[in-house]
Amino acid sequence: MKETRGDKIFRVVVAIILLFVNIIMLYPFILVISLSISDPQAVLRGEVVFLPVGFSTEAYNKMITTPNFWMSYKNTIIYAVVGTVITLALTSLTAFPLSVAKFRSRKYLNLYYMITMFVYGGMIPTFLVIRSLHIIDTLWAMVLPGALSAYNIMIFRSFFQGIPDSLHESAYIDGANDWRVLFSIILPLSKPVLATIALFTMVRHWNSFFNALLYLNSPDKYPLQMILRNILIGAEQLDKDSGFEDFAKRSVTEALKAASIIITTLPVICIYPFIQRYFVKGVMIGSVKG
């Protein structure tokens, strides 16, 4: 079919709009990179608009030479990986029975989990529970709170219900039990939803500092976000103590803010391309299934 003049105009307009949207989305990221590697004094003077002005790694040097920085990076990786594995395991085991028609109590359990989406005990009761379990200042205090989410359960349940019942029945006829059906049939077919929830959970753990503020007492167990927070608060406090007279200190503080953003987001950006194809499919699950 020959392309008409109207089709060509439409393609050009769409290409221009998409280019404009890409520029809007990429500009903040490029600007933050430029701010983090530009001369700190140029940053404070507002001379960095898009490309770097000068070159300096002072902000990154200050970050990586901070005590416990690399330890906190390792801690964050451990919290993110362990927390994601626990979330996927608990959510899968909870959602599978709710997706099976022969499970008679599933309606009541669905209602129970739905209620937890709207009623939350609060920060103080949660802290008291964590303390009563004697897991304050441990790995479990970072990965167990919020490991099982009603929202994630509903997403998993909806996906599992979309898998044909004939696959279940054929497996049962061959002598498989529920565990075999879940791990050999359901989960291998659920890569999109697994990848989606894994990414959301990993990013949540990666960006979390409030749980560390509540539950951790030992600096050697702090996650990366806690260390970055302390660095920025310490730098800003120096500015206040100096009465904003030390231009060099203030310029480094501004560069530190940009460097902390890059250090925080870079690992997630590196992981995302590998699970993008599953992520797009998984996001659609919640929009087309009830």
C-alpha positions in Angstrom: 0.0 0.0 0.0 1.4 3.3 -1.1 2.1 5.8 1.7 0.0 9.0 1.3 1.1 12.6 2.0 -1.0 12.6 5.1 0.8 9.4 6.4 4.2 11.1 5.9 3.1 14.2 7.7 1.8 12.1 10.5 5.0 10.2 10.8 7.0 13.4 10.9 4.8 14.9 13.6 5.0 11.7 15.7 8.8 11.7 15.3 9.1 15.3 16.4 6.9 14.7 19.4 8.8 11.6 20.5 12.1 13.5 20.1 10.8 16.3 22.2 9.6 13.8 24.9 13.0 12.1 24.9 14.8 15.4 25.3 12.5 16.3 28.3 13.2 12.9 29.9 17.0 12.8 29.3 17.8 16.4 30.1 17.5 16.1 33.9 19.7 13.0 34.0 22.3 14.6 31.7 22.2 17.7 33.8 22.8 15.8 37.1 25.8 14.0 35.5 27.2 17.3 34.4 26.7 18.9 37.9 28.4 15.9 39.5 31.6 16.2 37.4 31.7 19.9 36.8 33.9 22.4 38.8 32.1 22.8 42.1 32.4 26.6 42.1 30.9 26.7 38.6 28.0 24.6 39.9 27.3 27.0 42.7 27.5 30.0 40.4 24.8 28.4 38.2 27.0 28.1 35.1 26.1 24.5 34.4 23.1 24.4 32.2 23.6 21.3 30.2 27.2 20.2 29.5 29.9 20.1 32.3 31.8 23.3 33.0 35.4 22.3 33.9 36.0 18.9 35.4 36.3 17.7 38.9 35.8 14.4 40.7 36.0 15.9 44.2 32.4 15.0 45.0 32.9 11.4 44.1 36.2 11.3 46.0 34.5 12.6 49.1 31.8 10.0 48.7 33.9 6.9 48.2 36.5 7.9 50.9 33.7 8.3 53.5 34.1 5.6 56.3 31.8 2.6 55.8 30.9 3.7 52.2 31.8 0.5 50.5 30.5 -1.5 53.5 27.1 0.2 53.1 27.2 -0.5 49.3 27.6 -4.2 50.1 24.9 -4.0 52.8 22.5 -2.5 50.3 23.1 -5.2 47.7 22.5 -7.9 50.4 19.3 -6.2 51.6 18.0 -5.8 48.0 18.8 -9.3 46.9 17.6 -11.1 50.1 14.6 -8.9 50.4 13.6 -9.5 46.7 14.0 -13.2 47.0 11.9 -13.3 50.2 9.2 -11.2 48.6 8.9 -13.3 45.5 8.9 -16.5 47.5 6.2 -15.4 50.0 4.1 -13.7 47.4 4.1 -16.8 45.0 3.3 -19.2 47.8 0.4 -16.9 49.0 -1.0 -16.1 45.6 -1.0 -19.6 44.1 -3.8 -21.0 46.4 -5.9 -17.9 45.9 -5.8 -18.6 42.1 -7.0 -22.2 42.4 -10.8 -22.6 42.0 -10.9 -25.7 44.2 -9.6 -23.8 47.3 -12.8 -23.0 49.1 -11.5 -20.4 51.5 -9.9 -18.2 48.8 -12.8 -15.6 48.8 -12.4 -15.0 52.5 -8.6 -14.7 52.3 -8.9 -12.4 49.3 -11.1 -10.1 51.4 -8.7 -10.3 54.3 -5.7 -9.3 52.1 -7.8 -6.5 50.5 -8.5 -5.0 53.9 -4.8 -4.8 54.7 -4.4 -2.6 51.6 -6.6 0.1 53.3 -5.9 -0.5 57.0 -2.3 -0.1 58.3 -1.2 -0.6 61.9 1.2 2.3 61.8 4.9 2.9 62.5 4.9 2.5 66.2 3.0 -0.9 66.3 5.4 -2.1 63.6 8.4 -1.1 65.6 7.0 -2.8 68.7 6.5 -6.0 66.7 10.1 -5.9 65.3 11.4 -5.3 68.8 9.4 -8.2 70.3 10.8 -10.5 67.6 14.3 -9.5 68.8 15.5 -8.6 65.2 16.4 -5.0 65.9 19.8 -4.2 64.3 19.8 -7.3 62.1 19.3 -8.1 58.5 15.8 -9.3 59.1 14.7 -6.0 60.3 15.5 -4.6 56.9 13.9 -7.3 54.7 10.9 -8.7 56.6 8.8 -5.5 57.2 6.7 -5.1 54.0 8.0 -8.4 52.5 4.4 -9.5 51.8 2.2 -6.9 50.1 -1.5 -7.3 49.4 -1.0 -5.4 46.1 1.7 -7.8 45.0 -0.5 -10.8 46.0 -3.3 -9.5 43.8 -1.0 -9.0 40.8 0.4 -12.5 41.2 -3.1 -14.0 41.6 -4.4 -12.3 38.5 -1.5 -13.6 36.5 -1.8 -17.1 37.8 -5.5 -17.1 37.0 -4.6 -16.3 33.4 -2.7 -19.5 33.0 -4.9 -22.2 31.4 -6.4 -24.7 33.8 -5.7 -27.5 31.4 -2.0 -27.2 32.3 -2.8 -27.8 35.9 -5.1 -30.7 35.2 -2.7 -32.5 32.9 0.0 -32.2 35.6 -2.3 -33.6 38.3 -3.2 -36.5 36.0 0.5 -37.2 35.6 0.8 -37.5 39.3 2.2 -34.0 40.1 1.3 -32.4 43.5 0.6 -28.7 44.1 4.3 -28.0 44.8 5.4 -29.5 41.5 2.7 -27.6 39.6 3.8 -24.3 41.2 7.5 -24.7 40.6 7.5 -26.6 37.3 4.6 -25.0 35.5 3.3 -21.8 37.1 6.5 -20.0 38.0 8.3 -20.7 34.7 5.3 -19.2 32.8 5.3 -16.2 35.2 8.5 -14.5 34.2 6.9 -11.1 33.3 5.2 -10.7 36.7 8.2 -12.0 38.6 10.5 -9.6 36.8 8.1 -6.7 37.4 7.7 -7.3 41.1 11.4 -8.1 41.5 12.3 -4.7 40.0 9.8 -2.8 42.1 11.0 -4.6 45.3 14.7 -4.2 44.5 14.3 -0.5 43.9 12.3 -0.1 47.1 15.1 -1.8 49.1 17.8 0.1 47.2 16.2 3.5 48.0 15.2 2.7 51.6 16.8 4.5 54.5 13.8 5.0 56.9 13.8 1.4 58.0 17.6 1.7 58.7 16.9 4.9 60.7 14.3 3.0 62.8 15.8 -0.5 63.2 19.6 -0.3 62.8 22.0 0.9 65.5 25.3 -0.2 64.1 27.0 2.0 61.5 28.6 -1.0 59.8 25.1 -2.3 59.0 23.8 0.9 57.4 22.6 0.8 53.8 24.0 3.1 51.1 21.1 5.6 51.4 21.8 6.1 55.1 25.5 6.9 54.4 24.6 9.3 51.6 22.0 11.0 53.9 24.6 11.4 56.6 27.1 12.9 54.1 24.7 15.4 52.8 23.4 16.4 56.2 26.9 16.8 57.5 27.9 18.9 54.5 24.9 21.2 54.9 25.5 21.5 58.6 29.1 22.7 57.8 27.6 25.3 55.6 25.3 26.6 58.4 28.1 26.6 60.9 30.3 28.6 58.6 27.6 31.2 58.1 27.6 30.6 54.3 31.0 32.4 54.1 33.1 29.5 52.8 32.3 29.5 49.1 34.4 26.3 48.5 32.4 24.3 51.0 29.1 25.3 49.6 30.2 24.5 46.1 31.2 21.0 47.1 27.9 20.5 48.9 26.0 21.2 45.7 28.2 18.8 43.7 27.7 16.1 46.4 23.9 16.2 46.0 24.3 15.5 42.2 26.9 12.8 42.8 24.7 11.0 45.4 21.9 10.9 42.8 24.2 9.3 40.2 25.6 6.7 42.7 22.0 5.8 43.7 20.4 5.5 40.3 23.3 4.0 38.2 22.9 0.4 39.4 19.2 0.4 38.8 19.7 1.8 35.3 22.3 -0.9 34.5 19.9 -3.7 35.6 16.7 -2.4 33.9 17.7 -3.2 30.2 18.1 -6.9 31.1 14.5 -7.2 32.3 12.8 -4.6 30.2 10.9 -7.0 28.0 9.4 -8.8 31.0 8.8 -5.6 32.8 6.5 -4.2 30.1 4.4 -7.3 30.0 4.2 -7.5 33.8 3.0 -3.9 34.1 0.1 -4.6 31.8 -1.2 -7.4 34.0 -2.6 -5.0 36.6 -4.4 -2.9 34.0 -6.2 -5.7 32.1 -7.1 -8.1 34.9 -9.2 -7.6 38.0 
